[in-house]
Amino acid sequence: MFHTQERRHIKLTEPKSTTNRYAWLGDGCYFWYYEEDAVWWGRTAKTNTGYYEVYKASINCDNILDTVFNEEHYNFWITQVDEVIRKFLKNNRNGLSLKYINERFKEKGLFNDVDGVMFQDITDNKEYWIIDKFQYKKRIQLAVYNLEIVSNFEFVFDAECA
């Protein structure tokens, strides 16, 4: 899988964790299933230095919550998100956000027994839309919470964001 970061003076020796409050699956090291998604993410989201880097790694997925390819995991995921939303609506708290959902997951210890979560999101990358709004290809991310499942982490290339 592929990991994208802003270009640095020193190449990474391991993936960099995010603490971005908008991260889909909370704090963790994010990987892309397809290299083209890592490139798109670099060009559009890792723009502070004007350049991005792509790394690749082998990931042991034996103990991840796989909401993309595993139907049982997907249904578990949906149940958990629905529960958080119901509680939010019942308690009528401030704004519902990814941060709120991930904080409830942390409180509940949802990810304590897994090393990561694989998730499909919907991309803004128009190259995936052969027909307007028809995204035929999944954009898959993996949030890794346990770096022990990452091996063979290595630099692949860097490029300009433009």
C-alpha positions as CSV (number, residue, x, y, z in Angstrom):
1,M,0.0,0.0,0.0
2,F,1.1,3.6,-0.4
3,H,1.7,6.4,2.0
4,T,1.8,10.1,1.0
5,Q,3.6,13.0,2.7
6,E,4.9,16.4,2.0
7,R,8.5,16.3,0.7
8,R,11.1,16.6,3.4
9,H,14.8,17.1,3.5
10,I,15.2,13.7,5.1
11,K,13.3,10.7,3.8
12,L,11.0,8.9,6.2
13,T,12.0,5.6,7.7
14,E,8.5,4.8,8.9
15,P,5.0,6.2,8.1
16,K,4.0,9.5,9.7
17,S,0.9,9.5,11.8
18,T,-1.8,12.2,11.4
19,T,-3.6,14.0,14.1
20,N,-5.8,15.9,11.7
21,R,-9.2,16.2,13.3
22,Y,-10.8,15.6,9.9
23,A,-9.1,12.3,9.4
24,W,-11.7,9.7,8.4
25,L,-10.6,7.1,11.0
26,G,-9.0,9.2,13.6
27,D,-5.3,9.3,14.5
28,G,-3.2,6.8,12.7
29,C,-0.9,6.2,9.7
30,Y,-2.9,6.3,6.5
31,F,-2.2,4.2,3.4
32,W,-3.8,4.1,0.0
33,Y,-4.6,0.9,-1.7
34,Y,-3.8,2.3,-5.2
35,E,-0.7,4.3,-6.1
36,E,-2.8,6.7,-8.2
37,D,-4.8,7.7,-5.1
38,A,-1.5,8.3,-3.2
39,V,-0.4,10.6,-6.1
40,W,-3.8,12.4,-6.3
41,W,-3.6,12.9,-2.5
42,G,-0.1,14.3,-2.8
43,R,-1.0,16.7,-5.6
44,T,-4.2,18.0,-3.8
45,A,-3.6,17.7,0.0
46,K,0.2,17.7,0.6
47,T,0.9,21.1,-1.0
48,N,2.6,23.1,1.8
49,T,6.1,22.6,0.3
50,G,4.9,22.4,-3.3
51,Y,6.2,18.8,-3.5
52,Y,5.0,15.4,-2.1
53,E,6.6,12.0,-1.5
54,V,5.1,8.6,-2.0
55,Y,6.3,5.6,0.0
56,K,5.2,2.0,-0.2
57,A,4.9,-0.7,2.4
58,S,3.7,-4.2,3.0
59,I,0.8,-4.4,5.5
60,N,-0.2,-7.4,7.4
61,C,-4.0,-7.2,7.3
62,D,-4.8,-10.2,9.4
63,N,-6.1,-8.1,12.3
64,I,-7.7,-5.1,10.6
65,L,-11.4,-4.2,10.5
66,D,-12.0,-4.5,6.7
67,T,-15.1,-2.6,5.8
68,V,-14.3,-2.8,2.1
69,F,-14.0,-6.5,1.3
70,N,-15.5,-8.2,4.4
71,E,-19.3,-8.1,4.6
72,E,-19.4,-8.9,8.4
73,H,-16.9,-6.2,9.2
74,Y,-18.8,-3.7,7.0
75,N,-22.1,-4.5,8.8
76,F,-20.4,-4.1,12.2
77,W,-19.0,-0.7,11.0
78,I,-22.4,0.5,9.9
79,T,-24.0,-0.5,13.2
80,Q,-21.3,1.4,15.1
81,V,-21.7,4.6,13.1
82,D,-25.5,4.4,13.3
83,E,-25.3,4.0,17.1
84,V,-23.0,7.1,17.4
85,I,-25.4,9.1,15.2
86,R,-28.5,8.0,17.2
87,K,-26.8,9.0,20.5
88,F,-25.7,12.3,19.0
89,L,-29.3,13.1,17.9
90,K,-30.7,12.0,21.3
91,N,-28.2,14.1,23.2
92,N,-28.4,17.0,20.7
93,R,-24.8,17.9,21.1
94,N,-22.9,20.5,19.2
95,G,-22.0,19.6,15.6
96,L,-21.8,16.1,14.3
97,S,-18.4,15.6,12.8
98,L,-15.8,13.0,12.0
99,K,-13.9,14.1,15.1
100,Y,-17.0,13.5,17.2
101,I,-17.6,10.0,15.8
102,N,-13.9,9.1,16.2
103,E,-13.9,10.3,19.8
104,R,-17.0,8.2,20.6
105,F,-15.2,5.2,19.0
106,K,-12.2,5.8,21.2
107,E,-14.4,6.1,24.3
108,K,-16.0,2.8,23.4
109,G,-12.7,1.2,22.7
110,L,-13.9,0.2,19.2
111,F,-10.4,0.0,17.7
112,N,-8.6,-1.4,20.8
113,D,-8.5,-4.9,19.4
114,V,-7.7,-4.2,15.8
115,D,-4.4,-3.0,14.2
116,G,-6.2,-0.8,11.6
117,V,-9.3,-0.1,9.7
118,M,-9.7,-0.4,5.9
119,F,-12.3,2.0,4.5
120,Q,-13.7,3.1,1.1
121,D,-14.5,6.8,0.7
122,I,-15.8,8.8,-2.2
123,T,-13.2,10.7,-4.1
124,D,-13.4,14.1,-5.7
125,N,-10.9,12.9,-8.3
126,K,-12.8,13.4,-11.6
127,E,-10.5,10.9,-13.3
128,Y,-12.6,8.2,-11.6
129,W,-15.8,9.5,-13.1
130,I,-16.0,8.1,-16.6
131,I,-19.7,9.1,-16.4
132,D,-20.6,12.1,-14.3
133,K,-20.9,11.1,-10.7
134,F,-20.4,7.4,-11.5
135,Q,-17.4,6.3,-9.5
136,Y,-16.8,2.7,-10.6
137,K,-13.5,2.3,-8.8
138,K,-13.2,2.2,-5.0
139,R,-10.8,4.7,-3.4
140,I,-9.5,2.6,-0.5
141,Q,-7.7,3.8,2.6
142,L,-6.2,2.0,5.5
143,A,-5.7,3.7,8.9
144,V,-2.9,1.8,10.7
145,Y,-3.0,2.1,14.5
146,N,-0.2,-0.5,15.2
147,L,3.0,0.1,13.3
148,E,4.1,-3.5,13.9
149,I,1.9,-4.6,10.9
150,V,3.9,-2.3,8.6
151,S,7.0,-3.7,6.9
152,N,9.3,-3.0,3.9
153,F,8.5,0.7,4.2
154,E,10.4,2.5,1.5
155,F,10.6,5.7,-0.6
156,V,9.2,5.4,-4.1
157,F,9.3,8.9,-5.6
158,D,8.6,12.6,-5.1
159,A,6.9,15.0,-7.4
160,E,5.7,18.5,-7.7
161,C,2.1,19.2,-6.6
162,A,1.1,21.1,-9.7
